[in-house]
Amino acid sequence: MRRWTVFSLMFVMLGLGSALVAPIGLAADAAKEMAAKYILATSKAARTVYIKGIMADATKGGMKPTEDWVKDDHGMMLPAQFVKELGKEIKEFDLSLVGTDPLYASNVAKSAKEKDMLVELAKGKEKVLVVDDGGVTVGMSADYAIVDSCADCHNKHPKTTKKDWKKGDFMGAIVVRLR
Ligand code: HEC
């Protein structure tokens, strides 16, 4: 009789234990998903401020956005480079860009899951996607060629593998990877 009491107590404790652990596990993922969304929104806002606030003003004063901004006294970084520079300052997680036809290897989707995410975003139904990629929470915020210059510059870039970008095309995404 006593043995059964011990067994049933063990079962109750196991049940209670997993009931407590399971929601905490879920909560952690939900928290990461939320964090990814906030990071993407903040990065996008920072890039917009850079374009509308800083770049617009500085170009009036004679500065010009150019990929080789480091070497050019009057050059300033491109918006894509601005996001990547932000990412370089952050040690806690990855912040960068990915492209469907990227100019550089560093902007290639890092896994099959990330490739799937780009395919999904290209459908245009969602602007932001967050998925679990084998324990890494990956978030992407879609980037479209909103003005002609996006397409023009990418079409003419020496490293491009695609020369028929046009306004409105889905080009890639800002990506965040939380480990
Ligand atoms: C003056 C040239 C120029 C313009 C204009 C430009 N880009 Fe880019 N873009 C680049 C360069 C160069 C990179 C690669 C930067 C790096 O990885 O260091 C890049 C990277 C990207 C990437 C990452 C994938 C890739 O192709 O390597 C995306 C997505 C992107 N740009 C989207 C856009 C969008 C959307 C616009 C317009 C709102 C835009 N770009 C305007 C030059 C440009």
Residues whose N, C-alpha, C, O or C-beta is under 5 A from the ligand:
A	BS01	HEC	E67 A80 Q81 L97 V98 G99 D101 P102 L103 Y104 N107 D143 Y144 A145 I146 S149 C150 C153 M171 G172 A173
